[in-house]
């Protein structure tokens, strides 16, 4: 039996799913058998009940266990703590839904702890709106994540046409900021998105960090010269 998985917790999840679905299939067969086991036809129905029971329980267990395996992966490997609900929203990046691909976030631990979750959600938003995505989530991650950070933003929301306000949005600043605040925010964002932090990581994550760094540099240069 070959099990295709993305990470070790996904592997454990799939084993648990298969074992659990077999047990549920046997329970379904046993229930049919207990109701009526006096004829050959009943025994045949009992055996037939095993397969739909197994299939339905496998699907149900998958929906239940996939966020759990994602949560464990993010906590133990990526050093990022998320809730079960948040894990469900970003699980499409880790369960092979992206045309069989996934994005390891092994390097997420190198950026400041308080910035890891937002980086994850921002990347999830960008990946969610990718036309080639085949994931099954219905909402973007950062809009539906637990409200543990007031600074969390989404990268996909439309920006105002005015370049000044676009630059403020990129720099996560309000109007009326000082030059010192601009420089401090720039340093803070580059600690989160600097491409060198992800030089040895997943290519998709590294490319996203490079795009964000270019966007931040351009916004900083524009606002610094205003």
C-alpha positions in Angstrom: 0.0 0.0 0.0 1.6 3.3 -1.1 0.8 6.4 0.8 1.5 9.7 -0.9 2.0 12.5 1.6 3.5 16.0 1.9 5.0 16.0 5.4 5.3 13.5 8.2 2.1 14.7 10.0 0.2 14.3 6.7 1.6 10.7 6.6 0.4 10.0 10.1 -3.0 11.5 9.3 -3.5 9.3 6.2 -2.6 6.2 8.2 -5.2 7.2 10.9 -7.7 7.9 8.1 -7.3 4.5 6.5 -7.4 2.6 9.8 -10.4 4.6 11.0 -12.3 4.1 7.8 -11.8 0.4 7.9 -13.1 0.3 11.5 -16.1 2.4 10.5 -16.8 0.1 7.6 -16.7 -2.9 9.8 -19.0 -1.3 12.3 -21.5 -0.5 9.4 -21.3 -4.2 8.4 -21.8 -5.4 11.9 -24.9 -3.2 12.4 -26.5 -4.6 9.3 -25.6 -8.1 10.4 -27.1 -7.6 13.9 -30.4 -6.3 12.4 -30.9 -9.4 10.3 -28.4 -12.2 9.9 -30.7 -15.1 9.1 -30.4 -15.2 5.4 -27.7 -15.3 2.7 -29.0 -12.1 1.2 -28.6 -10.3 4.6 -25.0 -11.5 4.8 -24.3 -10.2 1.2 -25.9 -6.8 2.2 -23.8 -6.8 5.3 -20.6 -7.3 3.2 -21.8 -4.6 0.7 -22.4 -2.1 3.5 -18.7 -2.2 4.4 -17.5 -0.3 1.3 -19.8 2.8 1.4 -19.3 2.9 5.2 -15.5 2.9 4.7 -15.6 5.5 1.9 -17.9 7.9 3.8 -15.9 7.7 7.0 -12.6 8.2 5.1 -13.9 11.5 3.7 -15.3 12.6 7.0 -12.1 11.7 8.9 -10.1 13.6 6.3 -12.0 16.8 6.9 -11.5 16.4 10.6 -7.8 15.4 10.7 -6.3 17.5 7.9 -6.5 20.8 9.9 -5.0 18.9 12.9 -2.0 17.6 10.9 -1.5 21.1 9.5 -1.6 22.6 13.0 1.0 20.1 14.2 3.2 20.7 11.2 3.1 24.5 11.7 3.8 24.2 15.5 6.6 21.6 15.5 8.3 22.4 12.1 7.5 26.0 11.4 7.5 27.2 15.1 4.2 28.9 14.5 1.2 28.4 16.7 -2.2 28.6 15.1 -5.7 27.6 16.1 -7.6 24.6 14.6 -9.8 27.0 12.7 -6.8 28.9 11.3 -5.1 25.6 10.4 -8.2 24.6 8.4 -8.1 27.8 6.4 -4.5 27.4 5.3 -4.4 23.6 5.1 -4.8 23.7 1.3 -1.2 24.8 1.1 0.0 21.6 2.9 -2.3 18.7 1.9 -1.4 18.4 -1.8 -4.5 20.4 -3.0 -2.2 22.6 -5.2 -2.2 20.2 -8.1 -0.3 17.7 -5.9 2.2 20.4 -4.8 2.7 22.1 -1.5 4.7 24.8 0.2 7.1 23.8 3.0 7.5 26.7 5.5 10.6 25.2 7.2 12.2 28.7 7.2 9.3 30.5 8.8 11.0 30.2 12.2 13.8 32.6 11.1 11.6 35.7 11.1 10.3 37.3 14.3 7.8 35.2 16.2 5.1 37.9 16.1 5.3 38.2 12.3 5.2 34.5 11.4 1.4 34.1 11.4 0.8 37.2 9.3 3.4 36.1 6.8 1.7 32.7 6.6 -1.8 34.2 6.1 -0.6 36.8 3.5 1.1 34.0 1.5 -2.1 31.9 1.8 -4.2 34.8 0.4 -1.9 35.2 -2.5 -1.9 31.4 -3.2 -5.7 31.2 -2.8 -6.3 33.7 -5.6 -3.8 31.9 -7.9 -5.9 30.7 -10.9 -4.2 27.3 -10.9 -5.1 26.5 -7.3 -7.4 23.5 -6.7 -7.8 23.9 -3.0 -11.3 23.6 -1.4 -11.3 26.5 1.1 -14.2 29.0 0.7 -12.7 32.0 2.3 -9.3 33.7 2.4 -7.1 32.9 5.4 -6.3 36.2 6.9 -9.9 37.5 6.8 -11.2 34.5 8.7 -8.2 33.8 11.0 -8.7 34.3 14.7 -8.3 37.9 15.6 -5.0 37.6 17.5 -3.2 40.4 15.6 -4.7 43.8 15.0 -2.1 44.5 12.3 -2.9 41.5 10.1 -3.7 42.6 6.5 -4.5 40.8 3.3 -2.4 41.3 0.1 -5.3 40.7 -2.3 -7.6 43.5 -1.2 -7.8 46.3 -3.9 -5.7 49.3 -3.1 -6.7 53.0 -3.7 -5.4 54.4 -7.0 -3.4 57.2 -5.4 0.2 56.1 -5.1 0.6 57.8 -1.7 -2.1 55.7 -0.1 -0.9 52.6 -1.8 2.5 53.1 -0.4 1.1 53.8 3.1 -0.8 50.6 2.8 2.3 48.6 1.8 4.2 50.1 4.7 1.3 49.5 7.1 1.2 53.2 8.1 -1.5 55.7 8.7 -1.4 59.3 7.3 0.6 61.7 9.3 3.4 59.3 10.1 6.9 60.7 10.9 10.1 59.9 9.1 11.3 58.0 12.2 8.1 55.9 12.1 8.7 55.2 8.4 12.2 54.0 8.9 11.2 51.9 11.9 8.4 50.3 10.0 10.7 49.7 7.1 13.2 47.8 9.3 10.4 45.9 10.9 9.0 44.7 7.5 12.3 43.8 6.1 13.0 41.6 9.1 9.9 39.7 8.0 10.2 39.7 4.2 13.9 39.9 3.4 14.6 37.3 0.7 17.8 36.2 2.3 15.8 34.8 5.1 14.3 32.3 2.7 17.3 31.7 0.4 17.3 27.9 1.2 13.6 27.4 1.5 10.6 26.7 -0.8 10.9 28.4 -4.2 7.3 29.7 -4.0 7.8 31.2 -0.6 11.2 32.7 -1.6 9.6 34.3 -4.7 6.8 35.8 -2.6 9.3 37.3 -0.2 11.2 38.8 -3.1 8.1 40.4 -4.5 7.1 41.8 -1.1 10.6 43.1 -0.5 10.6 44.9 -3.9 7.2 46.4 -3.1 8.3 47.5 0.4 11.5 49.1 -1.0 9.5 51.0 -3.7 7.0 52.2 -1.2 9.7 53.3 1.3 11.6 55.2 -1.4 8.5 57.0 -2.6 7.4 58.0 0.9 10.9 58.9 2.1 11.2 61.4 -0.8 7.8 63.0 -0.2 
